[in-house]
Amino acid sequence: MDQHELEQARRLDARGAFAWEKMMGRLAGKVAVVTGGVSGIAFGVVEMYVAEGANVIVADIQAQKGATLEQRFPGSVFFSPCDIRDESDIARTIAMAEEKFGGLDIVVHAAASVDHKQKIVDLTTEAWDDGQANLLRSHVMCIKHAVGPMEKRGGGSVVLISSAAAENFSPAASMVYVVCKGAVLYLARWAAFELSSSNIRVNAIVPGAYATSMWGQLVGASKDVADVMPEYLDEMMAGSQPLPKAGKPMDIAYAATFLGSDESRFVTGTQLAVDGGLSVFRPAVPREKVMAYLEDAKAQAEAELQQAG
Ligand SMILES: NC(=O)c1ccc[n+]([C@@H]2O[C@H](COP(=O)([O-])OP(=O)(O)OC[C@H]3O[C@@H](n4cnc5c(N)ncnc54)[C@H](O)[C@@H]3O)[C@@H](O)[C@H]2O)c1
């Protein structure tokens, strides 16, 4: 953009139109907390947030990967060891944003587990409590602890990661996962309502099928194997929705950048589906076929790791 264009953009901005120069760093000066950010979808969000000028606190239970991420983005990313089932870990993570970067503007809550596989008839109270602490209560707690710091900044943006499985049931999903991810959509609406007077926006992103290590949990893969499995999942993901390709972390990162930035300053309480059209149509793939594909991907990932020694 040359000087003349910049001047024009500034004039447009004064009239309340789009400020073009902000496109050069759409999150410049913003501080974000991204949970689950060492892996998969949220890792893509962290990469794009840093590229767009944000400073980021990454919260996750995988401490080794967190340390690697800090080294990759020195000064722009700090890691907070955090179990999202523990409110005090969430509170400490949010406080870290203020300590390290002087405030908080954005929370992207993506950390989640698909470990809770029981059907209703088999469900124990303990399994339900653990599942909803991970998949639902953590969302409430992220919002709760973000409110104070965001109010100090005059507002903020919370982005909750739900799932297309909540609305259009996946054969591979579990009851606890689907019910909690569905509740997250309602939570986004309620929180948007409750917090709008503080200029805090709350929106949900609804991902479709993404090749990430999360799928390994469904077939009991070790963490190392699960991390390699995404390489072998593209074909399955491509057949999971109308658009014949797998979603990539970058696709969610674009949506989370829009929702985190001032470009979405008048957007709250909404759901943004980034799902290749899954909300319109889910191809009928039997559960057995999905599980067989996942087992095959697991075997290929195990073989690759064995070969690598
Ligand atoms: N992959 C998909 O197809 C898909 C589809 C719909 C929704 N999603 C959602 O996208 C989000 C990101 O998932 P992903 O696919 O990138 O999976 P992923 O497994 O790559 O990432 C999940 C991250 O959450 C972390 N995590 C799990 N339990 C935690 C805990 N108790 N405390 C702190 N961190 C914890 C993991 O360590 C991991 O880094 C999740 O909310 C998931 O439900 C994924």
Ligand as a Chemical Component Dictionary entry (heavy atoms), coordinates in Angstrom:
data_LIG
# 
_chem_comp.id                   LIG 
_chem_comp.type                 NON-POLYMER 
_chem_comp.pdbx_formal_charge   0 
_chem_comp.three_letter_code    LIG 
# 
loop_
_chem_comp_atom.comp_id 
_chem_comp_atom.atom_id 
_chem_comp_atom.alt_atom_id 
_chem_comp_atom.type_symbol 
_chem_comp_atom.charge 
_chem_comp_atom.model_Cartn_x 
_chem_comp_atom.model_Cartn_y 
_chem_comp_atom.model_Cartn_z 
_chem_comp_atom.pdbx_ordinal 
LIG N1  N1  N 0  -10.338 -32.025 14.843 1  
LIG C1  C1  C 0  -11.616 -31.929 14.513 2  
LIG O1  O1  O 0  -12.093 -32.532 13.535 3  
LIG C2  C2  C 0  -12.531 -31.051 15.332 4  
LIG C3  C3  C 0  -13.859 -30.945 14.924 5  
LIG C4  C4  C 0  -14.711 -30.141 15.646 6  
LIG C5  C5  C 0  -14.253 -29.459 16.762 7  
LIG N2  N2  N 1  -12.958 -29.587 17.140 8  
LIG C6  C6  C 0  -12.533 -28.838 18.318 9  
LIG O2  O2  O 0  -11.363 -28.099 18.019 10 
LIG C7  C7  C 0  -10.627 -27.890 19.242 11 
LIG C8  C8  C 0  -9.162  -28.207 19.013 12 
LIG O3  O3  O 0  -9.040  -29.608 18.787 13 
LIG P1  P1  P 0  -7.952  -30.248 17.807 14 
LIG O4  O4  O 0  -8.695  -31.011 16.777 15 
LIG O5  O5  O -1 -6.975  -29.230 17.393 16 
LIG O6  O6  O 0  -7.298  -31.347 18.772 17 
LIG P2  P2  P 0  -5.843  -31.473 19.424 18 
LIG O7  O7  O 0  -5.893  -32.728 20.209 19 
LIG O8  O8  O 0  -4.798  -31.324 18.393 20 
LIG O9  O9  O 0  -5.772  -30.231 20.407 21 
LIG C9  C9  C 0  -6.422  -30.219 21.655 22 
LIG C10 C10 C 0  -5.486  -29.613 22.682 23 
LIG O10 O10 O 0  -6.183  -29.551 23.931 24 
LIG C11 C11 C 0  -5.277  -29.907 24.946 25 
LIG N3  N3  N 0  -5.985  -30.394 26.131 26 
LIG C12 C12 C 0  -6.758  -31.509 26.237 27 
LIG N4  N4  N 0  -7.209  -31.640 27.500 28 
LIG C13 C13 C 0  -6.709  -30.581 28.192 29 
LIG C14 C14 C 0  -6.806  -30.166 29.535 30 
LIG N5  N5  N 0  -7.509  -30.878 30.445 31 
LIG N6  N6  N 0  -6.181  -29.022 29.903 32 
LIG C15 C15 C 0  -5.449  -28.306 29.013 33 
LIG N7  N7  N 0  -5.311  -28.659 27.713 34 
LIG C16 C16 C 0  -5.934  -29.794 27.326 35 
LIG C17 C17 C 0  -4.402  -30.981 24.323 36 
LIG O11 O11 O 0  -3.181  -31.157 25.031 37 
LIG C18 C18 C 0  -4.218  -30.454 22.910 38 
LIG O12 O12 O 0  -3.073  -29.644 22.806 39 
LIG C19 C19 C 0  -11.312 -28.736 20.300 40 
LIG O13 O13 O 0  -12.152 -27.912 21.070 41 
LIG C20 C20 C 0  -12.135 -29.705 19.492 42 
LIG O14 O14 O 0  -13.258 -30.181 20.200 43 
LIG C21 C21 C 0  -12.078 -30.374 16.457 44 
# 
loop_
_chem_comp_bond.comp_id 
_chem_comp_bond.atom_id_1 
_chem_comp_bond.atom_id_2 
_chem_comp_bond.value_order 
_chem_comp_bond.pdbx_ordinal 
LIG N1  C1  SING 1  
LIG C1  O1  DOUB 2  
LIG C1  C2  SING 3  
LIG C2  C3  SING 4  
LIG C2  C21 DOUB 5  
LIG C3  C4  DOUB 6  
LIG C4  C5  SING 7  
LIG C5  N2  DOUB 8  
LIG N2  C6  SING 9  
LIG N2  C21 SING 10 
LIG C6  O2  SING 11 
LIG C6  C20 SING 12 
LIG O2  C7  SING 13 
LIG C7  C8  SING 14 
LIG C7  C19 SING 15 
LIG C8  O3  SING 16 
LIG O3  P1  SING 17 
LIG P1  O4  DOUB 18 
LIG P1  O5  SING 19 
LIG P1  O6  SING 20 
LIG O6  P2  SING 21 
LIG P2  O7  DOUB 22 
LIG P2  O8  SING 23 
LIG P2  O9  SING 24 
LIG O9  C9  SING 25 
LIG C9  C10 SING 26 
LIG C10 O10 SING 27 
LIG C10 C18 SING 28 
LIG O10 C11 SING 29 
LIG C11 N3  SING 30 
LIG C11 C17 SING 31 
LIG N3  C12 SING 32 
LIG N3  C16 SING 33 
LIG C12 N4  DOUB 34 
LIG N4  C13 SING 35 
LIG C13 C14 SING 36 
LIG C13 C16 DOUB 37 
LIG C14 N5  SING 38 
LIG C14 N6  DOUB 39 
LIG N6  C15 SING 40 
LIG C15 N7  DOUB 41 
LIG N7  C16 SING 42 
LIG C17 O11 SING 43 
LIG C17 C18 SING 44 
LIG C18 O12 SING 45 
LIG C19 O13 SING 46 
LIG C19 C20 SING 47 
LIG C20 O14 SING 48 
# 
